[in-house]
Amino acid sequence: MKKLIRHVYDTNLPNSWASKLRKKRFSLFTSILDSLPSSIKILDVGGTVSFWENLGFFNEQIKDVEITLLNLKFTQTSSTHPKIKEVIGNATNMVNFQSNEFDIVFSNSVIEHVGDYDMQNQMATEIRRVGKRYFVQTPNLFFPIEPHFVFPLFQFMPINFRVWLLTNFALGWYDKVADKQQAKSIATSIKLLRRRQFLNMFPEAQLYEEKFFGLTKSFIVYGEFS
């Protein structure tokens, strides 16, 4: 079971299903870029420099591209890449940016972290405001393995049991948590979305569903405005 879970989620394994899925997802994204003018401004909400470098994005020499990373705080090592700049800001209130400032807004597994449904909807509204197009991915609530804690059906378990698991075991990307209140905060901070909820936030979007053994692991919405 552990080998299967690692194969599903570990993007550090070059032949893992997760790595192949990420490459396929990125191929869909670059196909959208191909239809855009030669000079492209991308906003990555919640992204990192290493994400783009590990994908070899700049090695591809796709087009003249400038990427802005928006995060609540800077990473330990700020970007030195000439095509990437980092900006401190909030995904639910992008006061840093003007309407239609970016050719496309990209966000990968971030919207489930910003708060409740109202906060998620605010993030979606801001994405649609500052970008002429968007490409947003999020995990599926009903996929049987919760992607952050990498534990079967974790998202549907009673909160007290989730807290017990977190205070007794290292789960997924989280070390064992000593404090119960902190464990509760971690367990409730991630709000996975249903398909319909996600589409309601992006009503004009096209939907792509990433599959694993016939089950939808995550959703991607992408679209543009006339």
N, C-alpha and C positions, 0 to 999 in steps of 0.2 A: 504493500500500500504506500509506504514512504517513497519507494522508487517511482511509483506512478505519479504521486503528487509532485515530486521534484521534477519529473519530466514535463508535467503540465505547467508548472509555474516558474522554474528557474531559468531566467533569460541568460544567465552566465554560461549555461551549457549550449554550445553552438548547434548541436543537433537536437536539442529539446524541442518539444512541440511549441513551447512558449516562444522560443527564438524564431522558429519558422513562422508562427502567427504574427509576431511583431514585424518581421520582414514583409509579410503579405499585407499587413495593415499599412506599413510605410509605402509599399508599392502603390496602394490605392491613393494615398495622400499625394505622392509625386505625380501620379497620373492627372490629378486635379491641377497641380502646378503647371503641368505641360500646356494647359489651355490658357494660362495667364500671360500677360505681357512679360518682357524680358527682365524687368526690374521689379522685384517682389518684396514687400514688407510683411513679415510674419510675426504675430504675437503668440508666444507659447505661454499659456497660463499655467503656472505651477511647474514649469519644466526646468531642466538642468542642462548645462553645457555638455556634460558627458553623454547624455542621451543622444544628442545630435552627432557628436564626434564618434560614438560607438557604432552608430548606424552608417558611418561613412558618408554622411550627407554632403559635406563639402568636397570630399574626394570625387564625388559624382560630377561636380561642376555642372549642376543642373541648370542654373540660371544665376543672374546677379541677384543675390538674396541677402537681406538684412533681417536678423532675428532678434527680437526683444523678449527677454525672459521676465515674467512678472511673478514675484514671490513675496511672502510676508517678511522675509529677511534674506539677506545675502547668504550664499553658501560660504564655507570656510575659505575657499580659494575663489576669488572673483575671476571672471572671464578675462582672458587676454587675447581671445580670438577676435580678429578685426571685424568679423561679420556678426558678432554676438555682443549685445549689451544687456545688462541686468538692471531692473527697476524694482524698487520696493513699492508694494501696493497690495490692495485687497481685491480678490477676484469678484466679490459681490458689489464693489463700488469702485470702478476704474476711473477715478477722477483724474488720473494722470493723462488720460487719452481723450482725443476728440472723436466725434462720431465719424465712422468710416475711415479712420486713420490707417487701418491695416488692410492689406489685400486679402489676408486670410488669418483667422484665429485658430490656433491648434491647442488642444488640451487632452492629455492622456491620463485617465484614472485620477482625476482631481475633484470633479463635481460632487462625488460622494463624501468628500471630506469637509465641505464648507459649512455644514450645519443641517438644519431641518429642511423640509420641502420648500418653504418660503425663501430661505437663503439660497437654496439651489436654483430656484426660479429667478432670483435676482442675478445670480451669476450668469445664467443663460441669457437674460435680458441684456446684460452688459456685453456679453460676447456678441450678440446680434447687433448691438449699437456700435461698437468700435470696429467691427469687421465687416467687410463687404461679403465675405464668405466665412465659413467655419468648418472645422473638422474636430468633433468631440467624441471621446470614447469613455465608457463607464462599464463596470462589471454588471452582470445580470443578477438581480436579487435571487432568482430562483435556480441559479446554477448550484448543484448540491455541495460543492466545496467552496467555502467562503475564501476569497482570494487574499485577504490581508492576514488572516490568522491561519489560513491553509488547514482548516478543520471542517469535516463534513457537517453541514447544517448548523454551523455555529450561529448564523444570523437569526435562526428561528428558536434558539434555546432560551429558556428563562434567564433573566439578567443575573440572578444569583448564581446560577450554574456557570455562566460565562465568566463571572468574576472569580469563581472558584478555580476554573481552568487556568485563567491568566495568573493567578497567584500561586499556582502549583506547578505550572509547566511553561516552557518557552514555546510559543505558538507562532508559526509562520515567520513574519518579519519582526516579531516582538520577543524580547527577553522576558523571563519570569518577572512579574511585578510584585514587589514586597507589600505595597500599600493597597488596601482594598478599595479605597476611594479613588485612587488613581486608576486602578484596574477597571472600575465602573465607568470612569470618564473615558478611558480608551475604548471599552466595549461599546459604548453608546455614541461615540463620536463619528462613527462611519454609518452613513445612511445609504444603503444600496437602493437602486431604483428598479421599478417595474418598467416594462416596455412602454406601456401607455403613458406613464408619468413622464418618461424621458421625451417621448414624442410630443407631448403637450407643451413642453418647454421650447421646442423647436418645430412649430407647426408646419413650416414650409420645407422641412428637411426630407432628404432621402435617408433611408435606414439600411444599414448593413449589419448582419448578425454573424458574429464569429462563433463557429461551431466546434464542439469537441465530442466525438462519438454521437453525433446527431443532436446534442444538447447545446443550447445557446449559452456560451460562456460570457460574452459581453456584447454591447451594442455600440455602434458608431453612427452618429448622425452627421450628415454633411449637406451643405446647401449654400445658396447664394441669393442675393437680393437684386431685383431689377432696379 
